[in-house]
Amino acid sequence: MSRLILFNKPYGVICQFTPEAGYKSLKDFIPLPGFYPAGRLDADSEGLVLLTNNGKLQNRISHPEHKLPKTYWVQVEGVPDEVALDKLRQGVMTRNFKAMPARVRPMDEPDSLWPRIPPIRFRKNIPVSWIELTLMEGKNRQVRHMTAAVSFPTLRLIRQAIGTYSLHGLAPGEWRFSNMQPPP
């Protein structure tokens, strides 16, 4: 039977079960054999990671041709204006690739936000703000490259949702089996 795990990956954890020097891994949080991440988040990012025990389902979730939207809460340095947000909406050119158009909107700091450990460096004279960014693709460090391309570097990155699956009710380091049927 296919099972799907929703995991709120903390900052500093790598998206693999094999330990790597200096990092915690999925093995430190999920004690079940036979599960594999469907997609990845880098160690500097936090939030939703889906894991499954079914290779076909893993491919269905993570492969770009299936285009599951991925929604991120992004704390950026500065306050993006409509010009910067429109560039993200139209698809911005980064150093390495042209990103597809994204859905993006300014947002308040999420009410359900947990403290990051270690905290983001505070800079007295530089404001920070939050945006919600939804992508239909997922290249390595894409959100960070996109916000940097419009001159608003990412300070904190939290994946809030993948398709209809979300972080709702999961504290950092917590996981649960999904109650929803996995996608076909």
C-alpha positions as a Markdown table, in Angstrom:
| # | Residue | x | y | z |
|---|---|---|---|---|
| 1 | Met | 0.0 | 0.0 | 0.0 |
| 2 | Ser | 1.3 | 3.4 | -1.0 |
| 3 | Arg | 1.9 | 5.7 | 2.0 |
| 4 | Leu | 2.7 | 9.4 | 2.0 |
| 5 | Ile | 4.5 | 11.2 | 4.8 |
| 6 | Leu | 4.3 | 15.0 | 5.4 |
| 7 | Phe | 7.4 | 16.3 | 7.2 |
| 8 | Asn | 8.3 | 19.8 | 8.3 |
| 9 | Lys | 12.0 | 19.9 | 7.7 |
| 10 | Pro | 13.9 | 22.1 | 10.1 |
| 11 | Tyr | 16.7 | 24.4 | 9.0 |
| 12 | Gly | 20.1 | 22.6 | 8.7 |
| 13 | Val | 18.6 | 19.2 | 7.9 |
| 14 | Ile | 19.6 | 17.5 | 4.6 |
| 15 | Cys | 16.9 | 15.7 | 2.5 |
| 16 | Gln | 18.4 | 12.3 | 2.5 |
| 17 | Phe | 18.6 | 9.4 | 5.0 |
| 18 | Thr | 22.3 | 8.9 | 4.7 |
| 19 | Pro | 24.1 | 11.0 | 7.3 |
| 20 | Glu | 26.6 | 13.7 | 6.1 |
| 21 | Ala | 29.2 | 15.3 | 8.4 |
| 22 | Gly | 27.8 | 18.4 | 10.2 |
| 23 | Tyr | 24.2 | 17.9 | 9.2 |
| 24 | Lys | 21.2 | 16.1 | 10.6 |
| 25 | Ser | 19.4 | 13.9 | 8.1 |
| 26 | Leu | 15.9 | 12.6 | 7.6 |
| 27 | Lys | 17.0 | 9.5 | 9.5 |
| 28 | Asp | 17.2 | 11.6 | 12.7 |
| 29 | Phe | 13.4 | 12.3 | 12.4 |
| 30 | Ile | 11.7 | 9.5 | 10.5 |
| 31 | Pro | 12.4 | 6.1 | 11.9 |
| 32 | Leu | 10.6 | 4.1 | 9.1 |
| 33 | Pro | 12.5 | 2.1 | 6.5 |
| 34 | Gly | 11.5 | 2.1 | 2.9 |
| 35 | Phe | 10.5 | 5.8 | 2.6 |
| 36 | Tyr | 12.2 | 8.3 | 0.2 |
| 37 | Pro | 11.8 | 12.0 | -0.3 |
| 38 | Ala | 9.7 | 13.1 | -3.4 |
| 39 | Gly | 11.8 | 16.2 | -4.1 |
| 40 | Arg | 14.3 | 18.0 | -2.0 |
| 41 | Leu | 14.9 | 21.2 | 0.0 |
| 42 | Asp | 18.4 | 22.3 | 0.6 |
| 43 | Ala | 19.8 | 22.4 | 4.1 |
| 44 | Asp | 19.3 | 26.2 | 4.3 |
| 45 | Ser | 15.5 | 25.9 | 3.6 |
| 46 | Glu | 12.7 | 24.8 | 5.9 |
| 47 | Gly | 9.3 | 23.3 | 5.4 |
| 48 | Leu | 7.3 | 20.7 | 3.7 |
| 49 | Val | 8.9 | 17.6 | 2.3 |
| 50 | Leu | 6.8 | 14.7 | 1.1 |
| 51 | Leu | 8.1 | 11.2 | 1.5 |
| 52 | Thr | 6.7 | 8.0 | 0.1 |
| 53 | Asn | 7.3 | 4.2 | 0.0 |
| 54 | Asn | 6.2 | 4.0 | -3.7 |
| 55 | Gly | 8.7 | 4.9 | -6.5 |
| 56 | Lys | 6.0 | 5.7 | -9.0 |
| 57 | Leu | 4.3 | 8.0 | -6.6 |
| 58 | Gln | 7.7 | 9.6 | -5.8 |
| 59 | Asn | 8.2 | 10.3 | -9.5 |
| 60 | Arg | 4.6 | 11.6 | -9.9 |
| 61 | Ile | 5.1 | 14.2 | -7.1 |
| 62 | Ser | 8.6 | 15.3 | -7.9 |
| 63 | His | 8.9 | 15.1 | -11.7 |
| 64 | Pro | 8.5 | 18.5 | -13.5 |
| 65 | Glu | 6.2 | 17.2 | -16.2 |
| 66 | His | 3.4 | 16.7 | -13.5 |
| 67 | Lys | 3.7 | 20.4 | -12.5 |
| 68 | Leu | 2.5 | 20.2 | -8.9 |
| 69 | Pro | 2.6 | 23.8 | -7.6 |
| 70 | Lys | 5.0 | 24.5 | -4.8 |
| 71 | Thr | 4.2 | 27.4 | -2.5 |
| 72 | Tyr | 6.9 | 29.1 | -0.5 |
| 73 | Trp | 6.9 | 31.8 | 2.2 |
| 74 | Val | 10.0 | 33.9 | 1.6 |
| 75 | Gln | 11.5 | 36.4 | 3.9 |
| 76 | Val | 13.5 | 38.9 | 1.8 |
| 77 | Glu | 15.9 | 41.7 | 2.5 |
| 78 | Gly | 14.1 | 44.9 | 1.6 |
| 79 | Val | 10.5 | 45.5 | 0.5 |
| 80 | Pro | 9.8 | 44.4 | -3.1 |
| 81 | Asp | 7.9 | 47.0 | -5.2 |
| 82 | Glu | 5.4 | 46.1 | -7.9 |
| 83 | Val | 8.1 | 46.3 | -10.6 |
| 84 | Ala | 10.1 | 43.5 | -8.8 |
| 85 | Leu | 7.0 | 41.4 | -8.2 |
| 86 | Asp | 5.9 | 41.8 | -11.8 |
| 87 | Lys | 9.3 | 40.5 | -13.0 |
| 88 | Leu | 8.8 | 37.4 | -10.8 |
| 89 | Arg | 5.2 | 37.0 | -12.2 |
| 90 | Gln | 6.5 | 37.2 | -15.8 |
| 91 | Gly | 9.4 | 34.8 | -15.3 |
| 92 | Val | 12.8 | 36.3 | -14.4 |
| 93 | Met | 16.2 | 35.6 | -15.9 |
| 94 | Thr | 18.6 | 34.4 | -13.3 |
| 95 | Arg | 22.4 | 33.8 | -13.7 |
| 96 | Asn | 21.7 | 30.2 | -14.8 |
| 97 | Phe | 18.2 | 30.0 | -16.3 |
| 98 | Lys | 15.0 | 31.7 | -17.2 |
| 99 | Ala | 12.5 | 30.9 | -14.5 |
| 100 | Met | 8.9 | 30.3 | -15.6 |
| 101 | Pro | 6.3 | 32.8 | -14.4 |
| 102 | Ala | 5.4 | 32.5 | -10.7 |
| 103 | Arg | 2.4 | 33.5 | -8.7 |
| 104 | Val | 3.6 | 36.0 | -6.1 |
| 105 | Arg | 2.1 | 38.3 | -3.6 |
| 106 | Pro | 3.3 | 40.4 | -0.6 |
| 107 | Met | 2.2 | 38.9 | 2.7 |
| 108 | Asp | 2.5 | 39.6 | 6.4 |
| 109 | Glu | 4.8 | 37.4 | 8.5 |
| 110 | Pro | 2.9 | 34.2 | 8.9 |
| 111 | Asp | 1.1 | 33.9 | 12.3 |
| 112 | Ser | 2.0 | 30.2 | 12.5 |
| 113 | Leu | 5.8 | 30.9 | 12.1 |
| 114 | Trp | 8.2 | 29.3 | 14.4 |
| 115 | Pro | 11.5 | 30.7 | 15.4 |
| 116 | Arg | 14.4 | 29.7 | 13.2 |
| 117 | Ile | 17.4 | 28.2 | 14.9 |
| 118 | Pro | 19.9 | 29.9 | 14.4 |
| 119 | Pro | 17.9 | 33.1 | 13.9 |
| 120 | Ile | 18.2 | 35.3 | 10.8 |
| 121 | Arg | 20.9 | 37.9 | 11.2 |
| 122 | Phe | 19.2 | 41.2 | 12.2 |
| 123 | Arg | 20.3 | 44.4 | 10.5 |
| 124 | Lys | 19.0 | 47.5 | 12.0 |
| 125 | Asn | 19.0 | 49.7 | 8.9 |
| 126 | Ile | 17.7 | 47.2 | 6.4 |
| 127 | Pro | 14.0 | 46.3 | 6.4 |
| 128 | Val | 12.7 | 42.8 | 5.7 |
| 129 | Ser | 9.4 | 41.6 | 4.3 |
| 130 | Trp | 7.6 | 38.5 | 3.3 |
| 131 | Ile | 6.3 | 37.3 | 0.0 |
| 132 | Glu | 4.3 | 34.2 | -1.0 |
| 133 | Leu | 5.7 | 32.6 | -4.1 |
| 134 | Thr | 4.2 | 29.7 | -6.0 |
| 135 | Leu | 6.3 | 27.8 | -8.7 |
| 136 | Met | 5.3 | 25.2 | -11.2 |
| 137 | Glu | 9.0 | 24.1 | -11.5 |
| 138 | Gly | 11.7 | 23.4 | -9.0 |
| 139 | Lys | 15.3 | 24.0 | -10.0 |
| 140 | Asn | 18.1 | 23.9 | -7.5 |
| 141 | Arg | 18.0 | 27.0 | -5.2 |
| 142 | Gln | 15.5 | 28.5 | -7.7 |
| 143 | Val | 13.6 | 30.8 | -5.2 |
| 144 | Arg | 16.9 | 32.2 | -3.9 |
| 145 | His | 18.1 | 32.9 | -7.5 |
| 146 | Met | 14.8 | 34.5 | -8.5 |
| 147 | Thr | 14.7 | 36.9 | -5.5 |
| 148 | Ala | 18.3 | 37.8 | -6.0 |
| 149 | Ala | 17.7 | 38.5 | -9.7 |
| 150 | Val | 15.2 | 41.2 | -8.7 |
| 151 | Ser | 17.5 | 42.6 | -6.0 |
| 152 | Phe | 15.7 | 41.3 | -2.9 |
| 153 | Pro | 17.9 | 38.4 | -1.5 |
| 154 | Thr | 16.2 | 35.6 | 0.3 |
| 155 | Leu | 16.9 | 35.5 | 4.1 |
| 156 | Arg | 14.5 | 32.7 | 5.0 |
| 157 | Leu | 12.7 | 30.2 | 2.8 |
| 158 | Ile | 9.9 | 27.9 | 4.0 |
| 159 | Arg | 8.0 | 25.6 | 1.6 |
| 160 | Gln | 4.5 | 25.8 | 2.8 |
| 161 | Ala | 2.7 | 23.5 | 0.3 |
| 162 | Ile | 3.1 | 21.0 | -2.5 |
| 163 | Gly | -0.1 | 20.7 | -4.5 |
| 164 | Thr | -2.9 | 20.2 | -1.9 |
| 165 | Tyr | -0.5 | 19.1 | 0.9 |
| 166 | Ser | 0.5 | 21.7 | 3.4 |
| 167 | Leu | 2.5 | 22.3 | 6.6 |
| 168 | His | -0.7 | 23.0 | 8.5 |
| 169 | Gly | -0.4 | 21.6 | 12.0 |
| 170 | Leu | 3.2 | 20.4 | 11.8 |
| 171 | Ala | 5.9 | 21.9 | 13.9 |
| 172 | Pro | 9.5 | 21.8 | 12.8 |
| 173 | Gly | 10.8 | 18.2 | 12.9 |
| 174 | Glu | 7.3 | 16.7 | 13.1 |
| 175 | Trp | 5.8 | 14.3 | 10.6 |
| 176 | Arg | 2.5 | 12.5 | 10.0 |
| 177 | Phe | 1.0 | 10.2 | 7.4 |
| 178 | Ser | -1.3 | 12.0 | 5.0 |
| 179 | Asn | -5.0 | 11.5 | 5.4 |
| 180 | Met | -5.6 | 12.4 | 1.8 |
| 181 | Gln | -5.3 | 9.9 | -1.1 |
| 182 | Pro | -1.9 | 10.3 | -2.9 |
| 183 | Pro | -2.2 | 11.6 | -6.5 |
| 184 | Pro | -2.7 | 8.9 | -9.2 |
